[in-house]
Amino acid sequence: DVQLWERTDRLGGTLLQAGEPDFKKDVLLLVDYLVNKTFRSGVKVRLLKEAAAEEIIKGNFDKVVLAAGSKALLPNIAGIEGENVKTSQQILLGDAFGKKAVVIGGGLVGCETAAYMSQRGSEVSIVEILPEILMTADHCRNNDQALRDLLCSCNIGIVAGAKVTDIS
């Protein structure tokens, strides 16, 4: 007898943002498959249900699995709280962005977000503190090269070995 409590109005978590770029639409197919499988399995899905400690205790469950997802880690940079600053999650889930943008961080998420924004008409540059983009990405060589080629074809500027100290 399993219940799945979801704080939002949709199952899928961070896979929803991961599948938003056109070049990753297969991820959304996976989300659809998993959501359908969940509903067919007989799990009681409760959307818009936040897990409160007192309700969990009151439920007298044998097991509780906390699958709280992830949250963007914001670096300690002056100006990071400005209205012109958005997380990749906000961008990929539909927040508006400008015609010119700088993506801070050239890891996998930063590079994919930059490509997504460029394909929607923004002039984008990536600033990466490490000597090269995608140094921390853990994926196969083919995916790495395909993403690098996409960034190149989108004319995305890359500044590596640079640290952002202020957003103004």
Protein Blocks (a to p, Z undefined) as FASTA:
>chain_A
ZZdddfblbehijmlmmmmpmklmmmmmmmmmmmmmmmmnopacdehiacdfklmmmnop
abdcddebjaddddddehklpmkbccfklmmnopacdfbdcdehjbfklmmmmmmmmmno
pacddddfbfbehklpccdfklmmmmmmmmmmnopacdehiacfbdZZ
